[in-house]
């Protein structure tokens, strides 16, 4: 799904500012949607030009003005149409795994250090997902949204198990 479709999907429930859209993508979708935050405002501008969203500017004292974006009927139709498209196959992209794949050209100490860093990152991601899941369940989330968190938690839990086993093997080889 393209970034514009994700933004339209977020606007289906309520109007949001660009900052709020960024927060959703960064905190609720980042474990399965890869996007640069630099795409949000240009995409919103394009969506507005195409009549898929409208923008309301709220004047604020002592702060920059706030733009609130709302989806139009044309935008709703576009988003719902995008949901009818067949999802593309998932792709696992991992710089760590690329390094490890070519690990025969690295010493075992380097592989061990890389693996320990990866374990730390995965633990942080798991911690964030668990915290956010609890927080958003309290404030309301759909069963479908919860499934995406369960999926992420299982994915990172499995990854962590493999990484910890590999770190143990590497540590034994260093002794």
C-alpha positions as CSV (number, residue, x, y, z in Angstrom):
1,X,0.0,0.0,0.0
2,X,1.3,3.4,-0.9
3,X,1.9,6.2,1.7
4,X,-1.0,8.2,0.3
5,X,-3.4,5.3,1.0
6,X,-2.1,4.9,4.5
7,X,-2.6,8.6,5.2
8,X,-6.2,8.4,3.7
9,X,-6.8,5.4,5.9
10,X,-5.8,7.3,9.0
11,X,-8.1,10.1,8.1
12,X,-11.1,7.8,7.7
13,X,-11.8,7.9,11.5
14,X,-11.1,11.5,12.2
15,X,-9.3,14.7,11.0
16,X,-5.7,14.9,11.9
17,X,-2.8,17.3,11.7
18,X,0.4,16.3,9.9
19,X,2.1,15.9,13.3
20,X,-0.6,13.5,14.4
21,X,-0.3,11.5,11.2
22,X,3.4,11.3,11.7
23,X,2.8,10.1,15.3
24,X,0.5,7.4,14.1
25,X,3.0,6.2,11.5
26,X,5.9,6.3,13.9
27,X,4.3,4.8,16.9
28,X,1.5,2.5,15.6
29,X,2.5,1.4,12.2
30,X,6.3,1.4,12.1
31,X,6.7,-2.3,12.8
32,X,5.0,-3.1,9.5
33,X,4.9,0.0,7.4
34,X,8.2,1.6,6.2
35,X,7.9,5.2,5.4
36,X,10.0,8.3,5.5
37,X,8.5,11.1,7.5
38,X,9.6,13.5,4.8
39,X,6.8,12.1,2.6
40,X,3.9,13.1,4.8
41,X,3.6,16.8,4.0
42,X,4.3,16.5,0.2
43,X,1.8,13.7,0.1
44,X,-0.8,15.8,2.0
45,X,-0.3,18.6,-0.4
46,X,-0.8,16.3,-3.4
47,X,-3.9,14.8,-1.8
48,X,-5.3,18.2,-1.2
49,X,-4.5,19.3,-4.8
50,X,-6.3,16.1,-6.1
51,X,-9.4,16.8,-3.9
52,X,-8.9,13.8,-1.7
53,X,-8.4,15.8,1.5
54,X,-9.2,19.3,2.7
55,X,-7.1,21.5,4.9
56,X,-8.3,23.8,7.7
57,X,-5.8,26.2,9.2
58,X,-6.2,26.9,12.9
59,X,-4.5,30.1,14.0
60,X,-2.5,29.8,17.2
61,X,-0.9,32.4,19.4
62,X,2.8,31.9,20.2
63,X,2.9,28.8,18.0
64,X,2.9,28.1,14.3
65,X,-0.5,27.7,12.7
66,X,-1.9,24.2,12.8
67,X,-3.2,22.5,9.7
68,X,-6.0,19.9,10.2
69,X,-6.6,17.5,7.3
70,X,-10.0,15.9,6.6
71,X,-10.8,13.2,4.0
72,X,-13.3,14.0,1.3
73,X,-15.8,11.6,-0.2
74,X,-13.4,11.3,-3.2
75,X,-10.6,10.4,-0.8
76,X,-12.8,7.8,1.0
77,X,-13.6,6.2,-2.4
78,X,-9.9,6.2,-3.3
79,X,-8.9,4.6,0.0
80,X,-11.6,2.0,-0.1
81,X,-10.6,1.2,-3.7
82,X,-7.0,0.8,-2.6
83,X,-8.1,-1.9,-0.1
84,X,-9.5,-3.9,-3.0
85,X,-6.1,-4.3,-4.5
86,X,-4.2,-7.5,-3.8
87,X,-1.5,-6.9,-1.2
88,X,2.1,-7.2,-2.4
89,X,4.2,-10.0,-1.0
90,X,5.9,-9.1,2.2
91,X,9.7,-8.4,2.0
92,X,12.0,-8.8,4.9
93,X,14.7,-6.2,4.8
94,X,17.5,-6.3,7.3
95,X,20.9,-4.7,7.2
96,X,21.9,-6.9,10.1
97,X,21.1,-10.1,8.1
98,X,23.0,-8.8,5.1
99,X,26.1,-8.4,7.3
100,X,25.6,-11.8,8.8
101,X,25.1,-13.4,5.4
102,X,28.5,-12.2,4.5
103,X,29.8,-13.0,8.0
104,X,32.5,-15.4,6.6
105,X,34.5,-12.2,5.8
106,X,34.1,-10.9,9.4
107,X,35.8,-12.1,12.5
108,X,33.7,-13.9,15.2
109,X,34.0,-11.0,17.6
110,X,32.5,-8.6,15.1
111,X,29.6,-11.0,14.4
112,X,29.1,-11.3,18.2
113,X,29.0,-7.6,18.7
114,X,26.7,-7.1,15.8
115,X,24.4,-9.8,17.1
116,X,24.3,-8.3,20.6
117,X,23.4,-4.9,19.1
118,X,20.7,-6.5,17.1
119,X,19.3,-8.2,20.2
120,X,19.2,-4.8,22.0
121,X,17.3,-3.3,19.1
122,X,14.8,-6.1,18.9
123,X,14.2,-5.9,22.7
124,X,13.6,-2.2,22.4
125,X,11.1,-2.8,19.5
126,X,9.3,-5.5,21.5
127,X,9.2,-3.3,24.6
128,X,7.7,-0.4,22.5
129,X,5.1,-2.7,20.9
130,X,4.1,-4.1,24.3
131,X,3.8,-0.7,25.8
132,X,1.9,0.8,22.9
133,X,-0.4,-2.3,22.8
134,X,-1.4,-1.8,26.4
135,X,-1.8,2.0,26.0
136,X,-3.9,1.8,22.8
137,X,-6.0,-1.1,24.1
138,X,-7.0,1.2,27.0
139,X,-7.9,4.0,24.6
140,X,-9.6,1.7,22.1
141,X,-8.4,-0.3,19.2
142,X,-10.1,-2.6,16.8
143,X,-9.6,-6.4,16.7
144,X,-7.9,-5.9,13.4
145,X,-5.5,-3.3,14.7
146,X,-4.8,-5.6,17.7
147,X,-3.9,-8.4,15.3
148,X,-1.2,-6.3,13.7
149,X,0.4,-5.8,17.1
150,X,0.1,-9.5,18.0
151,X,1.8,-10.2,14.7
152,X,4.6,-7.8,15.4
153,X,5.1,-9.1,18.9
154,X,5.3,-12.7,17.7
155,X,7.7,-11.7,14.9
156,X,10.1,-9.9,17.2
157,X,9.8,-12.6,19.9
158,X,10.8,-15.3,17.3
159,X,13.6,-13.1,16.0
160,X,14.9,-12.5,19.5
161,X,15.0,-16.3,20.2
162,X,17.1,-16.9,17.0
163,X,19.4,-14.0,17.8
164,X,20.0,-15.1,21.4
165,X,20.8,-18.7,20.3
166,X,23.2,-17.3,17.7
167,X,24.9,-15.0,20.3
168,X,25.3,-18.0,22.6
169,X,27.0,-20.0,19.8
170,X,29.2,-17.1,18.9
171,X,30.2,-16.5,22.5
172,X,31.2,-20.2,22.9
173,X,33.4,-19.9,19.8
174,X,35.1,-16.8,21.3
175,X,36.2,-18.7,24.5
